Amino acid sequence: MNFFRSEEHARNWSQWNPEAEQQLQPLEHYAERFAGEMFRARVRPDFMSWLDEQRRQREREQEGK
């Protein structure tokens, strides 16, 4: 994960490894990835049962296609 303020800041880091260039992502990338319903629902007290219900619902939707 990118803990730097910007990609430029990371590249200026004394221990920067140029081979890691393709793994460097802007903050928007992570914001989009972790903004999904699954990640937001992790704080639910019933997360495991909610997750199981979501799985069953997706299976029902797949059977209906």
N, C-alpha and C positions, 0 to 999 in steps of 0.2 A: 504494500500500500504506500502511496505517496504522502509522506508527512511534511513535505516542503511547501513553502508558500506558492511556488510556481515551478514550472518545468525548468525555467532558466536558473532559478535558485538551486535546484537539484543538480543541474549540470555544472555549476560552479563549486559544488561541494568537493572538498579535497579528496574524498574517498570515492568519487564518482567512477563508475565502471561503464564505459561506452557500450558494452554488450547488453546493458540493461535498458538501452534507449527505447526499444519497442514496448517495454513494460511500463514506461512512464506515461501516465494518463492524467488529463486535467481533472479538476475537482468535479466538473459537470458529469464526467463519465461515472464516477462513484455515486454521485447524488442520484443519477438516473437508475443505476443498478440497484441501489439499496432503498429506493422509494417505492418499490413494488408492494403490493398488498401482503405478500408472504412475510417480508421483512418487518413491515409495520405491525403485523399481527403477533409478532413474537412476544410482545409485552402483555398479551391477553393472559389472564389467569387460567383460561381453558384452552390454551394454545394447542395442546396435543389432540384434544377431542375436536377442536375446530379444524385442525389440519386433516384429521381423518375424514371429517365430513366433506372438506374441500376435495379430497382425493376421490371419495365415493361420487360426488357430484360430477367431477370430470369424467369418471368412468361411465356414468349414466349418459352424459353428453356424447361421449365417443360411441356408445352403443346405438344412440339415436341417429347417427350419421349414416 
